[in-house]
Amino acid sequence: MIAAYKRPSKADGNKWVVGSYFASDWLTTDAETPRVSLPVALNMEALYAALLASPIAVSCATG
């Protein structure tokens, strides 16, 4: 999984600036961890909120 913070540009409010990327290691699928369908959402904001609210099977980094 990869995620990046996006914010409106200070120079041009109609453009977006991508910040730092956060990435996990490659996740393989097997019988124990089946794929899950994307949540139903009417817009990207709702999709991001639903994705971030669901538990992710990636352990957090310490430190």
TORVO-289623 format. One record per residue (C-alpha): x, y, z. Coordinates in steps of 0.05 Angstrom, whole numbers, plus 5000, padded with zeros to 4 digits. Each point is the difference from the previous one (the first is absolute). Last residue first. Layout:
N
XYZ...
***
This chain:
63
520250975338495949394985497149844932492849784998498049294982496349924934493449624997496050644990493850125041494650404965499350745017505450204950496549664942493250295019502850715007503749944934493749764965495850565031505050524976500349684931492550054988493649595004503149425039498949255002505949665035505349674956499449244997504249575045505449524976500949375041505049955057500349285024499449694930505850434975501350714980506950315001501450685029505950404974503250415055496350635022500750694971499450725025501250554950501750715020496250584970496050064936498250714980493150174972498050534950494050474999502750395060506050234959506350245036498349695068498349344966494149625031502249405042501349274986502949495049502249354967498049285010503049354975497749305014
***
